[in-house]
Amino acid sequence: MSEDLTTLRALNQAYLDSVVHGDVQRFGEILAPDFLASMPDGSLLDKSEFLLQTAAPRTLERLDAHDVRIRVEGSTAIIHAATSYTTLSGSDGCGRYTDIWARRNGQWLAVAAHVTRIV
């Protein structure tokens, strides 16, 4: 369990870093083929749509997670966290996310994400 938590913490940070830097390649590695993301605007993106959005010009300077809570239930993990961020134009904001990870063939992959922003 401790090894899973260490791995999931690192994957959670990789996910956040990939958002900030538009790292399509890294997302391609950590997102499951059947990944779905519920976005703050209410849209639901599959993996290919999410990667296209990630490839768009960057909008964030910084994205930090706080109050990160990781629960492992067998081959499934749920990560809840609060976020704070700064856009490239200098605006600050915050929100929350929930990511669901599944262990498939010995590897943790993100299978779902739900993102909210607090205005």
Backbone torsions as a table, in degrees:
resi	resn	phi	psi	omega
1	MET	NA	-41.2	-179.8
2	SER	-62.1	-39.9	178.7
3	GLU	-65.1	-40.5	177.2
4	ASP	-61.3	-43.7	-179.9
5	LEU	-63.3	-41.2	177.5
6	THR	-62.0	-45.6	179.1
7	THR	-62.6	-45.6	-177.8
8	LEU	-67.3	-35.4	175.0
9	ARG	-61.8	-43.9	179.8
10	ALA	-66.3	-40.6	178.2
11	LEU	-66.2	-38.0	177.3
12	ASN	-61.0	-43.7	178.6
13	GLN	-67.5	-38.8	177.3
14	ALA	-61.9	-38.1	178.1
15	TYR	-62.3	-48.8	179.5
16	LEU	-62.0	-45.4	178.9
17	ASP	-61.0	-38.1	179.6
18	SER	-66.4	-34.6	175.9
19	VAL	-63.3	-50.1	-176.4
20	VAL	-63.1	-42.0	-172.6
21	HIS	-96.9	0.4	-179.4
22	GLY	62.3	40.4	-174.7
23	ASP	-84.0	84.8	-178.3
24	VAL	-62.6	-40.3	-178.4
25	GLN	-60.7	-47.9	-179.2
26	ARG	-63.9	-42.9	176.8
27	PHE	-59.6	-39.4	178.5
28	GLY	-57.9	-30.0	-179.6
29	GLU	-81.3	-33.9	-172.0
30	ILE	-104.1	-7.7	177.0
31	LEU	-95.0	135.4	176.5
32	ALA	-68.1	153.7	177.7
33	PRO	-55.7	-31.8	-178.2
34	ASP	-98.2	19.5	179.8
35	PHE	-56.2	139.3	173.3
36	LEU	-133.8	141.2	179.1
37	ALA	-128.1	126.0	171.3
38	SER	-89.0	117.8	-173.4
39	MET	-95.3	163.1	-178.2
40	PRO	-58.5	-26.7	179.9
41	ASP	-84.6	2.8	178.5
42	GLY	93.5	-4.0	179.7
43	SER	-78.0	156.7	176.8
44	LEU	-119.2	117.6	-176.2
45	LEU	-109.3	135.1	171.3
46	ASP	-83.3	-179.4	-175.0
47	LYS	-58.5	-47.1	-177.1
48	SER	-64.9	-39.1	178.0
49	GLU	-66.7	-39.7	178.7
50	PHE	-63.7	-41.6	179.0
51	LEU	-66.6	-37.3	175.9
52	LEU	-62.0	-42.6	178.5
53	GLN	-65.1	-39.5	179.2
54	THR	-63.4	-34.4	-178.9
55	ALA	-74.2	-14.2	179.0
56	ALA	-65.4	163.2	178.6
57	PRO	-53.0	140.7	179.8
58	ARG	-57.4	148.1	174.9
59	THR	-123.4	-14.9	-174.8
60	LEU	-111.9	140.0	171.6
61	GLU	-89.6	-36.1	-172.8
62	ARG	-149.4	144.2	173.3
63	LEU	-146.3	116.1	-178.5
64	ASP	-119.8	143.9	176.4
65	ALA	-103.8	141.9	178.4
66	HIS	-133.2	159.6	177.3
67	ASP	50.9	46.0	-179.3
68	VAL	-75.9	125.5	179.1
69	ARG	-124.7	122.9	-178.4
70	ILE	-116.4	126.5	176.2
71	ARG	-120.9	129.6	176.8
72	VAL	-110.2	125.2	178.0
73	GLU	-125.0	89.5	-178.2
74	GLY	66.8	-119.5	-178.9
75	SER	-97.5	18.1	177.8
76	THR	-125.2	141.6	175.9
77	ALA	-130.9	143.0	178.0
78	ILE	-121.4	127.8	177.8
79	ILE	-117.5	122.2	174.5
80	HIS	-111.3	140.8	176.8
81	ALA	-159.0	156.0	169.6
82	ALA	-95.7	152.8	179.0
83	THR	-127.8	154.5	165.6
84	SER	-133.0	145.3	-176.4
85	TYR	-148.6	161.1	172.8
86	THR	-128.4	130.4	178.7
87	THR	-80.3	166.8	177.5
88	LEU	-62.8	-24.8	178.3
89	SER	-85.4	0.2	175.4
90	GLY	95.3	2.2	177.8
91	SER	-80.3	140.7	177.7
92	ASP	-101.8	151.5	177.5
93	GLY	-156.5	177.0	178.8
94	CYS	-149.8	169.6	-179.7
95	GLY	-175.7	-162.6	177.1
96	ARG	-142.6	159.1	172.0
97	TYR	-145.7	156.3	171.0
98	THR	-130.2	124.7	176.1
99	ASP	-117.2	140.4	177.2
100	ILE	-115.2	129.2	-177.6
101	TRP	-118.2	145.7	176.3
102	ALA	-126.7	138.7	175.4
103	ARG	-86.5	114.7	-179.4
104	ARG	-124.9	123.7	-178.3
105	ASN	51.6	40.3	177.3
106	GLY	80.1	4.5	-177.1
107	GLN	-122.9	136.2	175.1
108	TRP	-80.4	127.8	177.4
109	LEU	-128.8	141.0	175.1
110	ALA	-73.9	126.3	180.0
111	VAL	-108.7	-21.1	-179.6
112	ALA	-157.5	151.4	176.6
113	ALA	-143.7	145.4	173.7
114	HIS	-133.7	124.5	-174.0
115	VAL	-121.7	133.3	172.9
116	THR	-125.4	153.3	173.0
117	ARG	-122.3	141.1	178.5
118	ILE	-102.7	119.8	-175.8
119	VAL	-90.7	NA	NA
